[in-house]
Amino acid sequence: MKRSRPNILFILADDLGWNDLSVEGSAYYESPNIDRIANEGMRFTQGYAACQVCSPSRASILTGRCTPRHGITDWIGAPCGEAWRRLERFNRLLPADYEHALRPDEVTLAHALGAAGYRTFFAGKWHLGGEGSYPEDRGFDINLGGFSAGSPPGGYFAPYKNPKLPDGPPGESLPIRLGRETARFIEGQGRDPFLAYLSFYSVHGPIQTSRDRWERFRQKARSAPQPERRFLFDRNLPVRQVQDCPIYAGMIQAMDDAVGIVLDALERTGQADNTIVCFTSDNGGVSSGDSFSTACLPLRGGKGRQWEGGIREPFHIRAPGTTRPGSLCDVPVSHIDVYPTLLALAGVPMPAGPLVDGRSLVPLLRGEGDEAIETRDLFWHYPHYGNQGGEPGAMMRSGPWKLIHYYEDGRDELYDLTADPGEQHNLAAADPGRIADMRQRLDAWLAETGARIPIPDPEHDAARERQRLRDLETQLMARLETQHAQYLDPAWQPNADWWGSQITVD
């Protein structure tokens, strides 16, 4: 069925790390269907999230705007200001306030495409505000599963306890259900082009999988050499160093199976050759905090953190007639580029409204070379403490150079990502001229975007914070080592409310 404009399928994972896919180099996780998108289109080897946590990145994808402009700079629901003290963290700063919903004056991707005649469908995680700020309030015609929650309130098996997603039979798999709903939408479309926005809750905690998937990946992990230890303490939290969690691997496989359901629907209905398919994740993999479920090595850190493991993402675009199968691009790109890129591919003009920071990647997708778009700096701003160990600061990437500026004490870190992708060698003291130049540009960007900066906490208790960190390095590290080793024990049993689901793919 020929349409004047291409369809768009945008797939967003939650908390999936940059190397949590087999196409990105994981030898443990398996993702053949997601790999198809990369192998049939362009894989950006230096794709970045707009933020190291979820809600800010999700807002930037939908608006093309950097986080200080739309104002969502932390996951919605995180405490800020004096409320931060309730967590007994005893930090130096009070985190800055932030917008707690996607503002109604933001012109979303769904608004722009809907105005051009697209049918717009949303399935899965939203986490961009409560009642009055749901997907259907921000340009989507259909919403299945998107509301205020950042994690699935009923877990990954029905009953879901989701006011926007009717329950399936007990034990039904949430990612499979979202894949089937998206496939059903695709199969029901007529001549009008569509935007299908599949936003998985996977692989956000709680980590849950079915017995068959757990057993498959338990055996796979046990067949490999066993590590002496799985965690390293990095500054303020233990960080996972090994990819061998069978529960998490099962979650990736379930999500991948759901992607396969949707891709098969495109093929079955004859729409694959006229559908742009994108895949990315909202932030880095959870190597510390939450479920401590994956490793982002050789990158440092993970979700919530200021290092590359927190912001580097899988970033795949398959645009029939534009991308060459199996193509790679090493140009640093960002979530802010999704909005202008998809509008350009669809032939939809940029709408009037708030300033868009991203730029179209179409010249890169066409294979016109790394110089096809103007060289630019990329910026990040996170004026918060994260529950995965993140520290308040701002970052900037300029060519191979990465600057991290910390709001607590004004210190800077400088890394050459070409020579040191794991950010182990801070060159700030050796190159003060570069620091001064980059700081000037970073400070100008923060001022121009109206970035909110955290303020000192007069009740900061340094001694209690040091004791908290000592407890994490000793007690929490020991508990994690025991817990994650037990995941590979054939007698291990999880919580009774989710074990036993065998639903995969019909």
C-alpha positions, 0 to 999 in steps of 0.5 A, a space after each residue: 500500500 503506497 503512502 505519500 509519507 513513510 511510516 515511523 516505528 520508534 522503539 525506546 528501551 528503558 535502562 538498556 546499556 550501550 553494550 547490552 545487545 549482541 550487535 553492540 558486542 555483548 557475548 552474553 545477552 541475545 538480541 537478534 531482532 533488535 540487531 536486525 534494525 542495526 544491521 539493516 540500517 545505520 548503527 551510530 557508534 557514539 550515540 548519546 542520551 540527553 541525560 543519564 536518567 530517564 524522564 529528561 531523555 524522554 522529553 528531549 526525544 519528543 521535543 528535540 530540546 536539551 534538558 535545561 530548556 524543557 526543564 525536566 532535568 531529573 526523573 519525575 518524582 525524585 526529591 529536590 531542594 530540602 526534600 532531599 534530606 529525607 533520604 539521609 544522604 547528608 550531601 553538600 548541595 540541595 538538588 535543583 528543582 525541575 519541571 514535574 511534567 512535560 509542559 503543554 506548550 512543548 510541540 512534541 514529535 506526535 504533535 508535529 506528525 499528527 498535524 501532517 496527517 499521521 496517526 499516532 500511537 503510544 505503548 508502554 512507559 511515559 513517565 513525563 507527568 501525571 493526569 493531564 500530561 499523559 501521551 493523549 494530552 501531548 499529541 498521541 491519538 492512542 495510548 496503551 500503558 503510558 502514565 505517571 509511573 517510571 516502573 511497571 507497578 505490577 511488575 512484568 507479568 499480568 496483572 499489571 496494575 496499570 490504569 492505561 493497560 487492561 490486564 491480560 491473562 494472569 502471567 502474561 508478559 508485559 513486553 510481549 503484550 506491548 509488542 502485540 498491541 503495537 503490531 495490532 495497531 500497525 495491522 489496522 492502519 489504512 492509507 494514512 501514515 503512522 507513528 508507532 512509538 513503542 516505549 518499553 518498561 524493560 529493562 528497568 527494575 524490578 528485574 523479573 523473567 520467566 523460569 525458562 529464560 532464567 534457566 537458559 541464561 543461568 546455564 550460559 553464565 555457568 558455562 563461562 569462567 566464574 569471576 572471583 568478584 562481580 563488583 568494584 566500588 567506584 567513588 560512592 557505590 559498587 559498580 557491576 563489572 560482569 555481564 552474567 545476570 540471568 534474570 536481566 538477560 531473560 528480560 532483554 530476550 523478552 523485549 527482543 522477542 517483542 521487537 520481533 513481533 512488531 518487525 514481523 507485522 511490518 513485513 506481513 503487511 507489506 509496510 517494511 519498505 516504507 517504514 523508518 525504524 529507530 531503536 535506542 535507550 533512554 540512559 545507560 545500563 544499571 551497573 550501580 543502584 537499582 538492581 545492579 544488573 549489568 556491566 557497561 565496561 569498558 565504559 565507566 559507570 552506568 545509569 545516573 552517572 556522569 561518565 560514558 556508561 551513563 549516557 552512551 546508548 545503542 542508537 540505530 536507524 533504518 530508513 529504507 531508501 536512505 540508509 545502506 544496510 550495515 552502515 556505521 557512523 562514528 559522529 557523536 549524535 544525541 537524543 535531541 537529534 531524533 526529532 528533526 531527523 524523523 521530521 526531515 525523513 518524513 518530509 514534514 517541516 519543522 513546526 513553529 514553536 520552542 527552539 529545537 536544539 537537535 539537528 537532522 542526521 539525514 546527511 549522515 544516514 545517506 552516507 555523505 561522510 562524517 563531515 556531512 553535518 557541522 561539527 558541534 559540541 554536545 552538552 549535559 546538565 544534571 543538577 542532582 544526586 542520583 540513586 545510582 551514584 550520580 553527582 551534580 554537574 554538567 558535561 561537555 563533549 568537544 571532539 574527542 574531549 570530555 569535560 565534567 564540571 562538578 557543582 559540589 566544589 567546582 572541580 573539573 575532570 578532562 578525558 580524551 575519549 579516543 585514548 581513554 574511553 573508560 575515563 581512567 586518566 583525568 588530564 585536567 591538571 595537565 591541560 589547564 588551557 583546554 579546561 579554561 576554553 571548554 569551561 567558557 563554552 560550557 558556562 555560556 551554554 548553561 547561561 543561555 539555556 537558563 539551567 538551574 544550579 543546585 545550592 549549598 545545604 547549610 545542614 550538610 554533615 560531612 562526617 555522616 556522609 563519610 560513614 554512609 559511604 563506608 557502609 556502602 563499600 563494606 556492607 552493601 558490597 558484601 550483600 551484592 556479591 552474595 545475592 548475584 552469585 545466588 542468581 546462578 544457583 539452580 535452587 534459587 527462587 525469586 518472589 512468588 508473585 512472578 515466578 512461573 510465567 512461561 509465556 514467550 511468543 506464539 
